[in-house]
Amino acid sequence: MDAKRLDERLGPNRLEDPSTTAVEAIFRDRTPVERIVEQLYGRRAMLFGLLAAAVFVVWIIGYVMGGEFAPEADAAGQAFMAEQAELSSQQSADLQDTRSSLAVAEGEGAFLRSQVSALSEDAERLQAALNESRLEMSILIGIYEECLSRLYPAECIASARPAAEEFLAEFYAETP
């Protein structure tokens, strides 16, 4: 059996880059903290010890910050908590009042909008009636002026009145 080289036995696609530059590049791109954590990850006992130490330090800091070592700090903490609770309840009441005021204002706004629309409809109706009245008056004044220019205006007016009323009745019957 002939001794073949590895790349000949596996083929050219099986072995990629035989140099170690790619591996070195990976280690160069990592930070020192990542390298330490990677090394610690291999040693589980040391990792658990560091984790336990970190939890203990956080617990001690929380215990100190919480005021358990100083009795006067506990009373101050209780007073602060009571103040904050009172402030929170006051803000909640203010917020509820604001919501109620907003709901009332929205209702008033809707009512005023409906009143404005009703008033605008009334104004349009009154404007149409005014226009009709002006037309009637202009027709009647035209007839009376024509009659006044004649010799017997009273008889002219008496005879013209039914014709004017008939004209107006026909005019309003044609309008929608």
SULVENGI-V320564 format. One record per pair of residues at least 6 apart in sequence whose ideal C-beta (glycine too) atoms are under 8 Angstrom apart, sorted by the first residue. I is the first residue (numbers start at 1). J is the second residue. D is the distance in whole Angstrom. If there is no record, write none. Layout:
i = {I,I}
j = {J,J}
d = {D,D}
This chain:
i = {6,7,7,7,27,30,40,40,40,41,63,66,67,67,67,67,68,132,135,136,139,139,139,140,143,143,143,144,146,146,147,147,147,147,150}
j = {15,14,15,18,35,38,46,47,50,47,69,77,73,74,76,77,74,172,171,168,164,167,168,164,157,160,164,157,156,160,153,156,157,160,156}
d = {7,8,5,8,7,8,6,5,7,6,7,8,3,5,8,5,7,8,8,6,6,7,7,6,8,5,5,6,8,8,5,4,5,6,5}
